[in-house]
Amino acid sequence: MLWLFGLDGFLNIDLWGTNLRDLFQMKAYNLSVAVWVGFIALFGIATDDGVVVATYLDQSFAEKKPSTVLEIRNAVLEAGKRRVLPCMMTTATTLLALVPIFTSTGKGSDIMIPMAIPALGGMILEVTTVFIVPTLYCWWKERKLNLMAKETPLATSQTSDEK
């Protein structure tokens, strides 16, 4: 987002007589302490959303104890359906809270705007974590199930050979 803010053509649109670049005070910003604080806030929110989804996935797997790939996928889909909305609400409220910061012109706005830029850009991409975490979790559980299935027949055939 910092790079996009520095481009002259990014959001250079007039909307109801107001240029969006002027409204959101888009110009080139240097990496400062405020920008890094914005990155830290972004990482915290993104991590929280991933933890919310992963915790519910753990609870779902502990309760249902899926033993087939189809059961694993159904558990992941159910957990995803139950936790996507709360994570999206967190992201939406954060994005809405950043809008007044971008349009501010008073004292302190020179520090607050660079802090909000990485949070805004990252929150747009952070939405993908809500979908990536369940996908990786499902892949991990399926792989674990496949490895256990490969080991079990091997152990059975070894014990029958020894007899």
Secondary structure by P-SEA (a helix, b strand, c coil): ccccccccccccccccccccccccccccccccaaaaaaaaaaaaaaaaaaaaaaaaaaaaaaacccccaaaaaaaaaaaaaacaaaaaaaaaaaaaaacccccccccaaaaaaaaaaaaaaaaaaaaaaaaaaaaaaaaaaaaaaaaaaaaaaaaaaaaaaac
